[in-house]
Amino acid sequence: MTETYEELIHVFKNQFHHEPTDKFFSPGRINLIGEHTDYNGGHVFPASITLGTYGVASQRADSLVKLYSTNFPDEGMISFDVNDEEKLPRASWGNFVKGVLQALRGYGNRFEHGFELVINGNIPNGSGLSSSSSLELLIGVVAQKLYNLKIPRLQLVASGQRAENDFVGVNTGIMDQFAIGFGEADQAIYLDTNTMIYEMVPIYLSDFVVVIMNTNKRRELADSKYNERVRETQEAVYQLQKYTSIQYLGELDAKTFNKYADKLESNILVKRARHAVYENERTKIAVEALKSNDLASFGKLMNESHQSLKDDYAVTGIELDTLVETAQTIDGVLGARMTGAGFGGCAIALVHQDNVDDLEAVVGAKYESIVGYNPSFYVANVGDGAHWVGKVGE
């Protein structure tokens, strides 16, 4: 981490001809279970990881915001007025910055000056580990520090979601931003996305570890069928409201859903809604299993989650299925599932530490033979959420 900040400070001095004043970090996240339930008012179980977005920044005397990313050097310097709400060209990462600032203004915050920021992220782009939400919460903590904003953490989380929904145009739930905003080392977050009540749950895996398996296939949420899934589940709610008083699918248990499932007008809506309802129940059971140190049951529920995401929600694909289904056959693997939105990105496996090498070798070879290129593997370390790291030079 120290070397990362030293490099960022060096780049900052080359770009702006002075040293930055402050250092920041915002993690990525994995979701242990509870997928596509957040925008359906259900439960999720994410954790922030030690991969993430690093930044160094300082205030400006004028109203300009100047941004530079070492991940996208060809994009050069991005510059705009801090109060300008016009979108940048569609592919520009600066839109996430503008979106967060706009959302914060919507809460009554005012920005009298601009700032300079240089960032570097080591979350693979499009991996499903939430690089966009990591950037959003980084901007949140940068703004909080540089503008001395006395605001609750939930406002930063909500501002990240608003940036994604209203400015970038992806109808995500709040799970990613919440996990990154409230994450703690060695803790997962059991969150009811309907009530926003949450519980920190210690992660005690004994001799097991969570391995992230990256398809190395990018997926762009705004260009995927993610928004389509949101619309489908909303339509299912609308049709079910004729028979039961609900606002979200997460309010239904499996028994009640099965009572009314045949009222839905298409089999597609039945499948989409069934996943949301059953995944919500799986998540509740999985959290209790983890609390009881019943890792075998937790792993079984991970497997069931992936099957539902494949069969009912149709968000996996050959890349994720190859990783997960191969991993599930390996000795020492208790469970495996895709994590994130799907359509590419990453999967996770709960595996005994003595079998990690076997997992990487067998899954890697199978994946390369079917897909044609290699996946990547990382052991997931659970770390703290987005935060100000300290003053430069301290």
N, C-alpha and C positions, 0 to 999 in steps of 0.2 A: 504494500500500500504506500509506503514511504517513497519508493521509487516512482510510483505513478504520479504522486503529487509533485515530486521534483521535476518530472518531465513536463507536467502541465504548467508549472510555474515558469519553466524555461520557454515554453511555447507562448504563454501569456506575455512575457517580457518582449519576445520577438514581435508579437502582434501589436502590443499597446505601449511598449517602451517604458513600462514601469512595472513594479511588482503588484500582484493581487494582494488583497488584504485578508481574505477568508477562504477556508477549505470546507467542502461539503461532500457528502456521500448519500446515495439513495440506492437501495438494493433492488434486485429482481425478486421474483417469488415463484414458488411451486405451489400447486394445490394438491394436497394429499388425497382428498376425495371431496365430492360435491361439485360436479362440473355442469355448467350451464343451468345452475340453480339460482345464481345470484339475481339475475333479472326476472326470475320467477318467484321472488319472495321466499326463497328457501334457505337452507343452511349450507355453509361452506366451511372448509377446514384448511386454509392456506398457511404458509410460513414464508417469511422473508429469508433470502439466501445471501451469501457473501459475494456473489457476482453482482455487479451493479454499475452505476453511473457515478463517476467522480467529477468534481467541478472545483474551479478556483475562480473567484470573482472579486470585484470592487465596485464602489459607487462611481458615477460620473457627475460632473458639475452641471452638464446640460441634460436634456430630456431624451437622449439617444440610448437605445439598447444595442449593444454590439456583441455578437455571438460567434464563436468559432468552435468547431468540433474536429478533433484529431481523427475521428472515424470517417469524416467526410471532407477531407482537405480540398477536393475538387470543387466543393460548393463555396469555398472561400468564406469571407466575412459576411455575415448576415447583419443588416442594420435597419432599424426602424425606430420611430418615435414611441416612447413607452405607452402613450395613450392612443396610438393608432390601432384601430380595430379591423382594418382591412386585411383580408387573408393574403398570405404570401403564395407564390406558385404552389400548386397542390402537393408536390413531393417534398417540399422543404420541411426539415425538422423544426424550423423556427415557428411553424404554426402551433406546435405544442406549447411553446413558450408564450406566444401571443394568446393562446386559448386560456392558459392558466391565469395570466394577467387580467384578461377580460373577466373571467369568473370571479377573481378576487375583487375587482372593481364592482361587480354585481352585489357583493356583500358590503359595499360601502367603503372599501379601502381606496386610498388615493395615492398616486405616485407623482412626486414633485420633481424627481430626477431619474435619469436612466442608470444603467449599470453595464459592466463588461463581464463576460463570462466565457471561459474556455472549459470544455468538457471532454471526457473520454469514457466510453462504456465498454465493458468486457462481457456484456450479455450479447450472445449472437443475435443479430437482427432477424426478426421474423421467426424466432425460435419458440414462441409460446411461453417464454419466461417473463414476459411483461416488460420489455425494454421501454415501451412508450409510457406506461404508468410510472416506471422508475424515473424517466426524464421529467414527467409532470410533477412528481413529488420533490424531485431535486429543485425544480423552479420554485415550488412552494416554500421550501426551507430557505432558499436563497432570498426570496422576497421577504420572508418573515424576518430574516437577520438584517438585510441591508436597509429595509424600511422600518425596522423596529415595530413590526406589527404585533399587537397584543391580541392574538386570535387563537381559538382552540384548534387542536390538531384535526378535529373532524371537519373544520372549515377547509383546511388544506386538502384533505381527502376528497371532500365534495367538489372542490375547485378542480382537482385533477379529473374527476369523472365528468364534470361539466365541460371541460376542455375537450375531452374525448367525444362526448355526445354531441355538443352543440357547435363546436368549432371545427373539429376534425371530421365528424360525421359518422362515428361508429357507435352503435347503441349498446355499449357495454354496461354491465352492472357495476356495482361498486366494490366487488371483491378485491380486484387487483390493487386499486389505490388504497383500500383499507389495510390490506396485508402489508403493503410497503410503508404506509404511514404509521401503523401501530405495532409493527413487528418487533420481536425481542429475541435475543440469542437463546437457542435451545427451547423455544416455545412455538407452538402452533396456535392459531387463532380460530376458535370455534365461534362463528358469527352467524346470527340470525339476521339475514339481510332485510327482512320485513320490519323488525323492531329496532335493529341496530344494537341489540344487546349482544355482548360478546364475552367470552371466557378465554383466558390464556391457559393452554394445556401443555405441561412439560412433555417434551419428546424424549422418552427413555427407550432406546431401541436395543439395549444390551449389546450383543455381538453382531447386530444387523445394521446396515446402512441403506440410505436411499441413493440410488444411482440415477442420474439424469441421462437419458438416451436421446440424443438430438438427431432427428432425421436429416438435418442439413437441407431440408426443403423449406424455403421461405413460404410463409403464408401472410398475406396482407388482409387484415380483418375487414377493411373498408371494401375490398374487392372480392371478398369471399361470400359464402352463404350465411355468415354470422347474422347479419341483419334479417335475413330471411327466416332464420330459426326464431328470432325474437318475434317477428310478425306472426309466425305460425302458432307459437304458444300464446300470444295475446289473443289470437282468434279463437283458440281453444277455450280460454277463459271467458271470452264474450259468449260463446255458445253454451258453456256450462252454467253461466249466470242465470239462464232461464230456469234452472232446476235447483241450484244451490247458491247461497249468498257468499261469494268469494270475490276477492280482488286479485289474488295470485294463485297459481297452481300449488305453491308451497303451503297453502292453507289446507290442502286435501291430504288425507291419509290414503293408503292403497285401497282399503275397503270401500271408502266413499267414492274414490275415483272409479273403481270397477263397477260400482252400482250405476254410474251415469255414463260410462265410457261409450256405450252404444248410442248415446244421444249426439255424439259428435258426427259431423256430416261427411267425414272422410277417414279412411284408414291411416292416412298420413298424420292427421291431427291426433288420432288415438295414440299413435306411436310417439309423436313428439311430447304430448302431455304425459304419457305413461313414464317416459324417461324422467321428466322433471319431478313427478311425484315420487317414483320409486327411488331415484337418486337422493332425494331429500331424506327419505327414510333410511337409506343405506348410510348416509352421512351421520345421522344421529346414532345409529348402532355402532358405527366404526369408531366414533369418539369414545364411547363407553368401553369398547374393546381395547383401545389404546390406554385408557386410564387403568384398565385391569391388567395391563401387560399381556394381553392376549393377542400377540402379533400374528398368530396363524389365522385367527378370525379376521383381523384387519386385512391381511393379505387376500383372503378369500373375497372380501367385499371389494377390494381394488379390482380383482378379476371380473367380478360381476358388473362393476361400474363400466369397465371398458367394453364389455359385451353389449351393454345397454347403449353406450355411446356409438357403437358400431351398428347395431341392428335397429334400434328405435330412433336414434337421433341423427345417424348418418353423417358423422363429422370426423371419421377416422381416416380411411383411405389405405392404400396398399403399404405406404411407408410406415405409418404408425402401427398398423396391424402386424406387419412383419416384425417390427421391434418387439412389440408386446407379446405376441403369440409365441415367438421364439424364446423370449425370456421366461415365459411361464413354464417351459419344459425343462429348465435347467435346475439341477440340484442346488438347494440352498436359497432358491427364490420363493418367497412366500406369496408374492403377488406383483402384478404389473398392470399399468394402465396409462393411457394418454393423459397429459396434463395441459391445461390451458384450453384455448378455443378449439383446437383441432385443425383439420385441413392442412396438415404439416406440423412443424414445430417439434415438440418434445414429448417423450413418455418418461415415466419413472418406474423403477423396480425396487422392491423391498427385498434385499438380498443379504445373506450372511457374508461377513467381511472376508471369509476365506474363499468365497466363490466369486468375488468380483472379477478376477482375471478371467475365469471361465466364462462368465457372462459376457465380458467384452469380446473375447475371442470368438465364441460361438455365435452370438448375435451379430457381431460385426461381419463375420464370414457369410452368414445366411443373408443378411441385408445386402451386402455387396453383390451376391450372386443373383438376387431377385431385382433389386432396384438399379444396380449398376454403378454405384459409388458408395463411399464409406460413411457410416454414421460417426458421431462423436460421443464420448462418455465423460461425465464428471460426477464425482461424489458430491452430493448436496450438503453443504454446511449451512446451518441455520444461524443467521446473524441478526443484528439490530436493524430497525427501520431507518427511514430517511432522517438525517440529522446534520447539524453543523458540527464539523470536526474540530475546528479551532482556528486561531489566527495564524497566518503565514509567519513563519519564523519562530513559532512557539513549539 
